[in-house]
């Protein structure tokens, strides 16, 4: 006999799937791949602009760090 699962289980399943997809997108964003292809979906990115922004943020961060004597 089929047992009906509770709403809490379904909510946890949906939330877990959403968290997995969000983590996967974060990893894809952090990788500096120029072209990503998955399941027929192709994404081309301009990573040169992103690298310039990252370098500028890093330079700004290293200039504001106090120096201990």
C-alpha positions in Angstrom: 0.0 0.0 0.0 1.4 3.4 -0.9 2.2 5.7 1.9 1.7 9.4 1.6 4.7 11.4 2.7 4.2 14.5 4.9 4.3 18.1 3.6 7.5 18.6 5.7 9.3 16.0 3.7 8.3 17.6 0.4 9.3 21.1 1.7 12.7 19.7 2.8 13.2 18.1 -0.6 12.4 21.3 -2.5 14.6 23.4 -0.2 17.5 20.9 -0.5 17.2 20.9 -4.3 17.1 24.7 -4.3 20.2 24.9 -2.1 22.0 22.4 -4.3 21.3 24.5 -7.4 22.3 27.7 -5.7 25.6 26.1 -4.6 26.2 24.8 -8.2 25.6 28.3 -9.6 28.0 29.8 -7.1 30.7 27.3 -8.1 30.1 28.0 -11.8 30.4 31.8 -11.1 33.6 31.5 -9.2 35.2 29.4 -11.9 36.6 31.6 -14.6 35.5 29.4 -17.5 34.9 31.2 -20.7 32.3 28.7 -22.0 30.1 26.5 -20.1 27.9 23.8 -21.8 25.4 21.6 -19.9 22.3 19.8 -21.1 22.2 21.7 -24.3 22.5 25.1 -22.5 25.6 27.1 -23.6 26.8 30.1 -21.6 29.6 32.3 -23.0 31.2 34.7 -20.4 33.5 37.7 -20.6 35.9 36.7 -17.9 38.4 39.5 -18.7 36.1 42.1 -17.3 35.4 40.0 -14.2 39.1 39.5 -13.6 39.7 43.3 -13.8 37.0 43.9 -11.2 38.4 41.1 -8.9 41.9 42.6 -9.2 40.6 46.1 -8.4 38.7 44.8 -5.3 41.8 42.9 -4.2 44.0 46.0 -4.7 41.5 48.1 -2.7 41.4 45.5 0.1 45.2 45.3 0.4 45.6 49.1 0.5 43.2 49.4 3.5 44.8 46.7 5.7 46.5 48.4 8.6 50.2 47.7 9.0 51.4 46.6 12.5 54.8 47.7 13.7 
